[in-house]
Amino acid sequence: MENNDVKISKKKPIFPVTPALQKYLRTYQREAKLPIGYNDLMQFNEAFPLMDKFGKDSLWEGPIYAQDLIERLHDGLKEIYANLKASGNLRIVEHKYIDKIEYCTFGNTHPFRIRIVNRLNDVYDYFYIKKADASRIYGLEMEEILSPNQVNYLVDGNTLVEEHIAGIPGDVFTKGQLYTPEFNPTRIAKEFVKFNERCLIMLLGDMRAYNFVVQITPDFDDIQFRIRAIDFDQQFYEGNLKVYLPQFFKENLPYVKMSMEQLTEKTVLQYQQEERSSIVHRVRSERHRLTDLRDVSNKEELTTPENIALLKQGMSDYFKDSNYLRCKTMTDIIELNIKNIIRQVKL
């Protein structure tokens, strides 16, 4: 696995949620009528910078709202949390309160991070409210269908609500825990190879270390690891093939080095094949949903013609397969990826 840093577009446009995508979301219970939306949370007068525990700018701000607006926002946010977690059952928020509303100006969707606390035991949870971006929604759906992970989110007009994905941020993990003695480095390397393969097949871009988390699960005889994407802004937008391969980002160099230290070319191929086989199983079980998603996304403008032309040429060169040159959309490229791995698994 090689690593030489890649660059992505400085500003990807936000793509609107079209009526066809709304219909798809309604069919698969992703659409909800929410009491407040993203624009309501934007009604703050001023904000103050929030520092991390080391005293550095966290890139998050604390918005300050008018007193007469706070109660309505807090009630609405609790109801949203009930919709996200319990299909709208308000009993789960009877003893909860909104502890923090934080705002981030970094990134495309300028998210709000909400901390909700159970006053009976001080256990807290987070969820996010963002501008609804069609390409991000497609990324969430691809993650739900093709990855081993489930994602929980709701959409209402221009508002996207996302569940918090727990885990150690990938960049934090490399600094403090990557070489922890009780961690099996081969298991971490194996997971990075699988994650790398999954991102390319799904065309999920910009998976730098701070855009994914590492989940650690103690097992009866060892510790298991899983790398999970937490940012889906760069779903099939970029034309540069390397954007869809986490191994090429300098932020991921520690994972690349560990993979090169722990794995041989033969084991890398084995883990790539394992991931492809898993994807084929998921495609078969979710084929109707995947077909519906394809039919909607194939008719939408989610990138530029230049990016499509660049990527299909890159994929053709990478896989030595001229069929990619016939693709007309990013969705066509993903569909060909899936068809190719189905053929490979059958061999």
N, C-alpha and C positions, 0 to 999 in steps of 0.2 A: 504494500500500500504506500503510495507516495503522497507527499504533501507540498503543495506550493500555493500560496494564498490566492484567492479569487475575489473579484469585486462584483458587487451587485448594483442594480440601479439605485440611485440615491433616493428617489421618491417614486414608489409605485402608486398609481392612482387607486382610489377606492371605487370599486365597481358596484353599482346599485343592485338591490334584490329585485329581480324582475317578477312579473306575475307568474310566469312558468315556474320559477324557483320557489315562489311562495306556495304554489299549489303542491309542489313536491314536499315542502316542509310540512304542510298541513297533512298530507297523506301519511307521513312518517312521524307525526306527533312532535314536530319541532317548533311549530308555530304556537304562540300563546298571546292572549290579550293581557298586557301588563298594566298595572295601575299608574306607573310613571315610566318615562323613557330617558334615553341618553340626553336629550335636550333639556329636560328638567334638571338634571344634575349639573348641567353647564351654567346654571343661573347663580353662580357664586360671584361675590363682589371682589374678592382678592384671594391670594393664596400665599402660603409661606413654604420655603423649601424644607424638605425632610432629609435628615442626615442618617446614614447607617450607623451601626454600633462602633465603627472606627472613626466617626466624625467626618466622613466623606459624603458629598452630595449623592443621594440615592437616585436622583432623577425623578423622584416622586414629590408631589406637593400636597400640602394640606389646604383644601379649599375652605373659605369662610363664607357661610350662608347667612342670609337674613333670618332673624329669630322666628319670624312667622312662617318661614318656609321649612325649617328643620323638622318639625313634627310630621308634616305631610310627607317629606322625603323618607324619614325613618319608617313610617307606617308602610309606605309603598315598597321600600326595600325589603322589609320583613315579609310582605306578601309575595314579592318576587322570589325570595329564598324558598318560601313554601311551595311555590309553583315549580321551582327547579328541583327541589328535593323530595317533595311529597305530593305531586300532582295537585297542588293548591290547598292541601289540608292545613289550615291555619293553626291547628293544635300544636304543631311542632315548633311554632314560634311564640307560644304563649309566655314562655319564660326567657325569651331571648331579647336582646337589645342591640342596636347598631352602635358599635364602639368607635369605628373610624370610617371616614370616607376619604380616600386618597386618589390623587389625579396624576397621570403621567403624560408629559408632552413629548416623550420619546416614542418613536414608532408611528405606524400609519393610523392605527385606530384610536389613539389617545384614550387609553382605558381608564376607568375608575375601578379602584380596588376597594371592596367593602369588607370590613371585618365585623362579624356578627358573633355575639357572646351569649352563652347560657349563664344567666345570673345565679342558677342553683349550684353550679360547680365550676364556673369560670372557664369551661371548655369553649374554644372559639373555632371559627371556620372562616374561610374567605370565599368570595365569588367576585366576578368581574362584569362590568357593564361597559360595552364598547360600541363604536359606530359599526353598524352592520355592513360588512364588506363581502360581496358575493364570492370572491375567490377564497377568502378565509373560510366561509361556510362550506365551500366545496372541499377545502382542506380538512375540516372537521369531519365531514361525511366520509372522505376517503380513509381517514384514520379509523373511524368507526367500522367501516366495512372491511378494509384490507389489513389492518394491523391487529395485533393481539389485544389492543387496548380499547376500552369503551370511553366515549366522551359524552358529557352531559351538557347540553346547551339549549337555549330557547331564542326565538327571533320574533320581534314585533316591529314591523315597519323598518325604521332605520336604527333599531336598538337590538344589540346582540348581548345575551347574558350567557356567561360561561362559568362552569364549575371550576373550582381550584384544583389543579393537578398536583398532588403532593409528591415531594421528592427533593433530593439535594441538587441544586443547580449545577450543571455540568462543569462550569468554570470553578465553582467553589469546591467541588469534589476533587478536581485535579490538584488543587493547592493543599488540601488537608487530609484526603482520605484515599487517594488513588493507590498509594503503596502501603496501605495499612497491612501489617503482618498477617492478620487473620483473614484477609481477603485473598481469594484465589485469583491471581492476575489473568490466568487463562480464561476464566469465566467472564471477566470484564472485557477482555479482548474479543471473545466470541460474540458478546452482545453488541459491541461496537461494529463488528463486521456485519451482523444481521441488520442493525439499524441503518448502516450505510447502504445495504442492498435494498432495504424497504423504501428508503427515501428516493432512490433512483427510479424504482418501479412506479411509485406513486407520484413522482415529480414534485416532491415536497422540498422546497429550497431553503437556503440560508440556515441550515442547522448547525450554527456555531454553538460553542459550549454553553453560552448563556441562554440559548433558545431551546434547550432540552434539560431534563432532569434525570438523575439516576435514582432508581428505586431499589432499596435493599431489603431482601426478605430472608430471614433466617430459616433454613431448612433443617431436617432432622440430622443430616450429616455434613452439611456445608452451608454456605450463604449464596443465595441466588441474586442476580442483578438484572435489571431491565432499564433500558434507556428509552425515555418517552419524550416525544416532541411536545412543547407547550406553546409554540408560536406557529401559526398557520398562515401568516400574511403572504408568504412567498409561494403559494400553491400555484404551480404551472404558469408562472408569469415570465420568468427570465429565459433568455435564449441560450445562455452559456451552460453547457452540459455540466460543468464542474460545480455549478451552484447547487446541483441536486446530489452531490457526493460529499458528505460531511468530511471525508478524509482530506479534502483539499483546503480546508480552512485552517489558518495558522492557530486559531484558538483551540483547535482539536488535536494539535500536534502531540500532546502527552498520550492521548488515546492511540494515535497512529504508531508512536514509538513502542508502546506496550504491545500492540498487536504484532508489530514486526519482531519484537523480542520473544513473544510467547507462541506464535503460530508459524507454521510452515505454509508454503503455497498450497499444499494438499489439504491441510485443515481449513484454510480460508475458503477454498472451493467447496469443501464439505459443508461449512456453515452457511455459505451462500445458497447451496442447494437445499438445505434444511428450511431456510426462510422462504425460498420459492415454493417449496412443497406446502408450507403452512398457508401461504397466500392462495394457492390453488384450492385448498380445502375451504378457505373463507369465501372465495369467489363462488364456489359451487353452492354453498349454503345461503349466500346472499345474492344470488344471480339476478333475481327479479328487481331487487332494490338497486343493484349496480346498473342494470339496464335502464331503469327509470332515471338514475342520476346521469348516465351517459346521454340519454335523449335530451335532457334539459340543457346540460352544460355544452353540448356540441353546437347549440344554436346561439350561444351567447358570445359576446365579445369580452374576453377576459385577459387579453394580452395584445401585442401588436403583430401585424403580419411579418415584420422583420424578425421578431423573436421566434415565431413559429418556424420560419425558414432557417434560421440559424440553428435551432435546436434539432430539427429533423435531420439536418446535415450532420450535426454532431453525433446524434444517436446512430445514424447510418454508419459513420466512421467507427464509432466505439464498438458497436455490435457486429460490424461488417455485414450489414443487412440493408440492401437497397430498398426494401419495402417501406422503410421509414420515409423515404423521399416522396412517397405517395400520400402521406398524411396531410390533412388540410387544417387540422386544429390540434391543440394540446391534448384534447380528449382522445383524438385518434391515436396519438403517440402512446398514451397510457393504455388504450385498448390493445394496441399492437404489443406493448410490453407484456400484458397479461396473456395474450394469445401465444406469445413465444414461450413464456414459462410453462404454460399448460402443455405445449408440445414437448418441451424438454423433460418435464416430469413424467410424461407418458413413455419416453424412450427407455 
